[in-house]
Amino acid sequence: MSLVKKIKSRERLTQKEAEALYDIDLFTLGELADEIRQDKFGKKSYFNINRHINPTNVCADICKFCAYSASRKNPNQYTMSHEQILEIATNAIEKGAKELHIVSAHNPNDGVEWYMGAFRKIKEKFPDIHIKSMTGAEVDFLHRQYGLSYDEVLDLMIESGVDSMPGGGAEIFDEEVREYLCKGKVTSSQWLEIHEKWHNRGKESNATMLFGHIESRANRIDHMIRLRDLQDKTGGFNAFIPLVYQKENNFLKNCNFPSGQEILKTYAISRIVLDNIPNIKAYWATSTINLALIAQEFGANDLDGTIQKEAIQSAAGAKSANGIELDEFISLIKSSGFTPVERDSLYNELRVYE
């Protein structure tokens, strides 16, 4: 059976077969991915009204691709107080945010209570807000720094009000690449273990893949298949997010920065390979809003959200520091030929903008 026929019959692909997808021409690959996407979602494109909060840039770990951490090229350290975090959350919720996406660097100075106390204060004031927080890398950092088991950290998160986990810290699972990119940080097996434990608690999470740096196409496929394998066991990933590497203000050299075609192929391939993860997110903060909208024709069905403020990707050159206004976001989706659908953090539909 040819590869195209296998995809059309929805048969699962092997590592080698998935690698061969990159050799298919862009438009054929896009058609194959779009057919799967339309079977699931029609012409709906999902987004949420959210606020990204990045409470500290002080980091104990050193990743070559990071422009956000204050430990290297960025000398301007900051750490927000609980009161500052709560003020930002209050302002965001007053503007309509239904999700707070809270991701920090790995700050060794403030302790577990700094992390968990912030969540509790937010939930005490806004019990209905969805808190998406604590990447697998942050969970591992608290484990290493304070001698807590993964189970203890995850239980503290739930007790403190965390509703779901973002997908950060996955980077690329290949150990050799990871050794060069982010030595000392959470390993691939540890990241997967943390998310498996989270899913086993009845909670959902996202999964990411940072691509467009020094990884190979085979590394990307390996990454996807490891996620697919865990999803077979737990069913806990609600979205996969291919993150396009941002190349400014960091220490990563000799990168294979991808073309627009390579990025679109990667979105399409993720839709084809990840047959058990329902949502593919073209996170506009890393791909640009224009390419993220085009990606809706190449298998993606989600754009993330309005964001309001964002510090991590914009530190490395992304044009995402101030988010996108809701009206503009809706207009962009409509003018691209799709139906905007506001969702909650777990992909329940809240409003369809016909």
Phi, psi and omega per residue, in radians:
M1 nan 2.358 3.125
S2 -1.225 2.810 -3.121
L3 -1.087 -0.729 -3.136
V4 -1.098 -0.754 3.125
K5 -1.119 -0.651 3.136
K6 -1.121 -0.696 3.114
I7 -1.156 -0.766 -3.123
K8 -1.121 -0.520 3.111
S9 -1.565 0.105 3.051
R10 1.102 0.610 3.061
E11 -1.495 2.540 -3.099
R12 -1.265 2.417 -3.090
L13 -1.665 2.593 3.032
T14 -1.456 3.035 3.078
Q15 -0.959 -0.894 -3.088
K16 -1.157 -0.704 3.105
E17 -1.108 -0.723 3.138
A18 -1.165 -0.664 3.072
E19 -1.054 -0.655 -3.109
A20 -1.168 -0.304 3.109
L21 -1.054 -0.538 3.134
Y22 -1.131 -0.326 3.132
D23 -1.510 -0.176 3.075
I24 -1.343 2.520 -3.116
D25 -1.131 2.666 -2.964
L26 -0.976 -0.783 -3.014
F27 -1.296 -0.615 3.046
T28 -1.121 -0.771 3.123
L29 -1.084 -0.738 3.115
G30 -1.079 -0.715 3.119
E31 -1.103 -0.720 3.135
L32 -1.116 -0.770 3.138
A33 -1.211 -0.688 -3.108
D34 -1.159 -0.604 3.102
E35 -1.073 -0.741 3.101
I36 -1.148 -0.788 -3.134
R37 -1.043 -0.797 -3.090
Q38 -1.216 -0.539 3.053
D39 -1.057 -0.604 -3.091
K40 -1.525 -0.707 -2.912
F41 -2.264 -0.048 -3.051
G42 1.064 -2.273 3.140
K43 -1.844 0.364 3.123
K44 -1.358 2.377 2.993
S45 -2.140 2.192 -2.989
Y46 -1.648 2.605 3.020
F47 -2.693 2.871 2.998
N48 -2.284 2.867 3.084
I49 -1.703 1.839 -2.973
N50 -2.353 2.944 3.072
R51 -2.345 2.166 3.037
H52 -1.515 2.279 3.060
I53 -2.155 2.213 3.129
N54 -2.077 1.597 -2.897
P55 -1.267 -0.330 3.106
T56 -2.687 2.604 3.030
N57 -2.022 0.228 3.076
V58 -1.450 2.160 -2.977
C59 -2.367 2.335 3.094
A60 -1.409 -0.351 -3.128
D61 -1.740 2.745 -3.113
I62 -2.196 1.962 3.100
C63 -1.971 2.281 -3.050
K64 -1.094 -0.476 -3.065
F65 -1.517 -0.086 -2.970
C66 -1.552 2.238 3.042
A67 -1.836 -0.027 -3.028
Y68 -1.579 -0.664 -3.068
S69 -1.048 2.423 -3.138
A70 -1.447 -0.038 -3.031
S71 -1.403 -0.181 -3.074
R72 -2.236 -1.807 -3.048
K73 -1.239 -0.393 -3.120
N74 -1.719 1.825 -3.082
P75 -1.488 -0.054 -3.008
N76 -1.598 1.476 -3.089
Q77 -1.315 2.527 2.994
Y78 -2.609 2.625 2.998
T79 -2.496 2.126 -3.115
M80 -1.366 2.581 2.984
S81 -1.391 2.890 3.057
H82 -1.019 -0.646 -3.132
E83 -1.139 -0.706 3.108
Q84 -1.149 -0.737 3.107
I85 -1.083 -0.771 -3.128
L86 -1.140 -0.638 3.109
E87 -1.124 -0.758 3.095
I88 -1.095 -0.773 3.125
A89 -1.058 -0.759 3.141
T90 -1.061 -0.832 3.138
N91 -1.078 -0.698 -3.122
A92 -1.156 -0.763 -3.111
I93 -1.181 -0.637 3.072
E94 -1.103 -0.450 3.101
K95 -1.580 0.078 3.033
G96 1.874 0.016 -3.123
A97 -1.099 2.365 3.092
K98 -1.928 -0.136 3.105
E99 -2.389 2.389 2.961
L100 -1.902 2.064 -3.136
H101 -1.782 1.787 -2.985
I102 -1.952 1.928 -3.131
V103 -2.316 2.296 -3.104
S104 -2.112 2.939 2.853
A105 -1.275 3.132 -3.058
H106 -1.729 1.488 -2.997
N107 -1.472 2.006 -3.097
P108 -1.473 0.023 -2.968
N109 -1.693 -0.292 -2.925
D110 -2.034 -0.166 3.003
G111 1.445 2.963 -3.105
V112 -1.092 -0.647 -3.085
E113 -1.122 -0.536 3.088
W114 -1.073 -0.752 3.117
Y115 -1.187 -0.980 -2.990
M116 -1.270 -0.604 3.140
G117 -1.087 -0.607 3.123
A118 -1.118 -0.742 3.134
F119 -1.103 -0.741 -3.107
R120 -1.109 -0.737 -3.136
K121 -1.103 -0.709 3.112
I122 -1.117 -0.814 -3.099
K123 -1.177 -0.564 3.100
E124 -1.100 -0.660 -3.115
K125 -1.519 -0.606 -3.072
F126 -2.298 1.339 -3.034
P127 -1.101 -0.364 -3.083
D128 -1.637 -0.134 -3.127
I129 -1.239 2.472 3.094
H130 -1.542 2.141 3.078
I131 -1.785 2.025 3.013
K132 -1.838 1.984 -3.015
S133 -2.774 2.875 3.079
M134 1.247 1.594 3.023
T135 -1.157 2.878 3.038
G136 -1.000 -0.575 3.114
A137 -1.187 -0.670 3.101
E138 -1.185 -0.715 3.094
V139 -1.035 -0.796 3.131
D140 -1.116 -0.664 3.116
F141 -1.071 -0.809 3.125
L142 -1.108 -0.625 3.063
H143 -1.080 -0.828 -3.101
R144 -1.239 -0.727 -3.016
Q145 -1.296 -0.616 -2.975
Y146 -2.124 0.125 3.035
G147 1.249 0.366 3.087
L148 -1.553 2.541 3.033
S149 -1.296 2.843 3.063
Y150 -1.011 -0.739 -3.140
D151 -1.039 -0.732 -3.129
E152 -1.138 -0.723 3.124
V153 -1.123 -0.806 -3.104
L154 -1.116 -0.699 3.107
D155 -1.149 -0.684 3.066
L156 -1.077 -0.701 3.113
M157 -1.033 -0.835 -3.121
I158 -1.119 -0.776 3.127
E159 -1.070 -0.530 -3.069
S160 -1.571 -0.126 3.025
G161 1.975 0.129 3.094
V162 -1.291 2.263 -3.070
D163 -1.708 -0.679 3.104
S164 -2.595 2.840 -3.121
M165 -1.830 2.418 2.975
P166 -1.288 3.044 -3.031
G167 -1.730 0.100 -3.042
G168 -1.097 2.799 3.112
G169 1.578 -0.168 -3.136
A170 -1.258 -0.650 -3.109
E171 0.834 -2.007 3.011
I172 -2.165 2.324 -3.032
F173 -1.300 -0.388 -3.118
D174 -0.961 2.186 -2.999
E175 -1.158 -0.632 -3.128
E176 -1.179 -0.773 3.091
V177 -1.127 -0.732 -3.112
R178 -1.117 -0.639 3.102
E179 -1.010 -0.663 3.141
Y180 -1.382 -0.706 -3.041
L181 -1.272 -0.819 -2.905
C182 -2.616 0.882 -3.137
K183 -0.972 2.346 3.106
G184 1.689 -0.349 3.111
K185 -1.431 3.106 3.125
V186 -0.836 2.383 3.097
T187 -1.444 2.956 3.138
S188 -1.088 -0.789 -3.113
S189 -1.149 -0.627 3.107
Q190 -1.182 -0.725 3.115
W191 -1.025 -0.808 -3.142
L192 -1.140 -0.679 3.114
E193 -1.091 -0.754 -3.131
I194 -1.080 -0.789 -3.130
H195 -1.213 -0.590 3.073
E196 -1.101 -0.761 3.117
K197 -1.108 -0.679 3.119
W198 -1.123 -0.806 3.115
H199 -1.083 -0.666 -3.131
N200 -1.173 -0.252 3.025
R201 -1.548 0.139 3.138
G202 1.419 0.294 -3.110
K203 -1.863 2.748 -3.135
E204 -1.919 2.803 3.130
S205 -2.626 2.942 2.989
N206 -1.727 2.914 3.027
A207 -2.317 2.413 3.129
T208 -2.091 2.936 2.975
M209 -2.567 2.079 3.085
L210 -1.517 2.090 -3.090
F211 -2.353 2.836 -3.133
G212 1.735 0.378 3.127
H213 -2.042 -1.792 -3.102
I214 -1.936 0.038 -3.080
E215 -1.308 2.803 3.053
S216 -1.706 2.936 3.042
R217 -1.064 -0.676 3.118
A218 -1.074 -0.648 3.084
N219 -1.081 -0.695 3.129
R220 -1.107 -0.795 -3.119
I221 -1.122 -0.749 3.084
D222 -0.983 -0.742 3.132
H223 -1.050 -0.849 -3.128
M224 -1.078 -0.732 -3.086
I225 -1.186 -0.625 3.065
R226 -1.096 -0.682 3.076
L227 -1.159 -0.734 3.126
R228 -1.046 -0.715 3.132
D229 -1.102 -0.764 3.127
L230 -1.181 -0.673 3.127
Q231 -1.093 -0.582 3.044
D232 -1.026 -0.605 -3.095
K233 -1.406 -0.696 -2.931
T234 -2.020 -0.555 -3.069
G235 1.158 0.332 -3.000
G236 -1.619 -0.153 3.096
F237 -1.462 2.188 3.091
N238 -1.726 -0.240 3.114
A239 -2.728 2.585 3.000
F240 -1.983 2.369 -3.026
I241 -2.238 1.756 3.010
P242 -1.290 1.973 -3.100
L243 -1.642 2.149 3.122
V244 -1.394 2.167 -3.132
Y245 -0.995 2.328 3.073
Q246 -1.756 2.213 -2.842
K247 -1.723 0.001 -3.081
E248 -1.605 2.618 2.941
N249 1.086 0.635 3.064
N250 -2.430 -3.023 -3.008
F251 -1.898 0.244 -3.116
L252 -1.595 2.164 -3.073
K253 -2.045 2.906 3.056
N254 0.965 0.835 -3.099
C255 -1.553 2.671 3.047
N256 -1.690 1.205 -3.036
F257 -1.099 2.253 -2.937
P258 -1.366 2.618 2.996
S259 -1.321 2.943 3.057
G260 -1.025 -0.666 3.118
Q261 -1.122 -0.720 3.134
E262 -1.120 -0.682 3.116
I263 -1.127 -0.807 -3.139
L264 -1.129 -0.676 3.072
K265 -1.063 -0.689 -3.115
T266 -1.170 -0.692 3.029
Y267 -1.046 -0.837 -3.104
A268 -1.078 -0.758 -3.127
I269 -1.142 -0.662 3.122
S270 -1.114 -0.643 3.079
R271 -1.120 -0.694 -3.110
I272 -1.275 -0.779 -3.045
V273 -1.301 -0.738 -3.050
L274 -1.529 1.246 -3.059
D275 -1.252 -0.175 -3.091
N276 -2.019 0.063 3.023
I277 -1.860 2.029 -2.916
P278 -1.166 -0.671 -2.976
N279 -1.998 2.332 3.043
I280 -1.951 2.079 -3.061
K281 -1.773 2.156 2.963
A282 -1.610 1.595 -3.048
Y283 -1.239 1.828 -2.965
W284 -1.078 -0.407 -3.130
A285 -1.129 -0.424 3.105
T286 -1.854 -0.406 -3.074
S287 -1.759 -0.175 -2.899
T288 1.394 2.616 -3.101
I289 -1.127 -0.639 -3.106
N290 -1.127 -0.804 -3.138
L291 -1.224 -0.589 3.104
A292 -1.115 -0.634 3.090
L293 -1.201 -0.704 3.072
I294 -1.111 -0.630 -3.136
A295 -1.069 -0.363 3.069
Q296 -1.136 -0.338 3.045
E297 -1.548 -0.090 -3.047
F298 -2.145 0.592 3.013
G299 1.869 -0.428 -3.135
A300 -1.298 2.606 3.101
N301 -2.291 0.162 -3.059
D302 -2.535 2.617 -3.090
L303 -2.095 0.082 -2.924
D304 1.300 -2.146 -3.022
G305 -2.717 -2.855 -3.080
T306 -1.275 -0.455 3.013
I307 1.220 -0.797 -3.077
Q308 1.218 -1.051 3.088
K309 -2.469 2.598 -3.134
E310 -2.712 2.366 -3.037
A311 -2.045 -0.465 -2.970
I312 -1.348 -0.941 -3.131
Q313 -1.219 -0.658 -3.109
S314 -1.163 -0.457 3.079
A315 -1.127 -0.412 -3.117
A316 -1.805 0.199 3.027
G317 2.002 -0.146 3.140
A318 -1.218 2.616 -3.118
K319 -1.642 0.962 -2.987
S320 -2.141 0.148 -2.971
A321 -1.046 -0.600 -3.047
N322 -2.013 0.260 3.070
G323 1.148 -2.842 3.097
I324 -2.350 2.373 3.105
E325 -1.139 2.578 -3.066
L326 -0.982 -0.838 -3.103
D327 -1.058 -0.718 3.120
E328 -1.157 -0.697 -3.131
F329 -1.049 -0.829 3.137
I330 -1.096 -0.763 -3.138
S331 -1.092 -0.714 3.130
L332 -1.098 -0.730 3.140
I333 -1.153 -0.787 -3.138
K334 -1.095 -0.758 -3.100
S335 -1.214 -0.249 3.073
S336 -1.573 0.008 3.076
G337 1.603 0.276 -3.120
F338 -2.053 2.861 3.110
T339 -1.734 2.019 3.141
P340 -1.208 2.311 3.105
V341 -2.253 2.004 3.028
E342 -1.330 2.311 -3.120
R343 -2.147 2.898 2.930
D344 -1.581 -3.028 -3.021
S345 -1.201 -0.347 -3.122
L346 -1.883 0.314 3.021
Y347 1.252 0.463 2.898
N348 -1.426 2.330 -3.099
E349 -1.282 2.272 3.136
L350 -1.832 -0.680 -3.122
R351 -2.753 2.336 3.064
V352 -1.830 2.179 3.126
Y353 -1.671 1.617 -3.084
E354 -1.262 nan nan
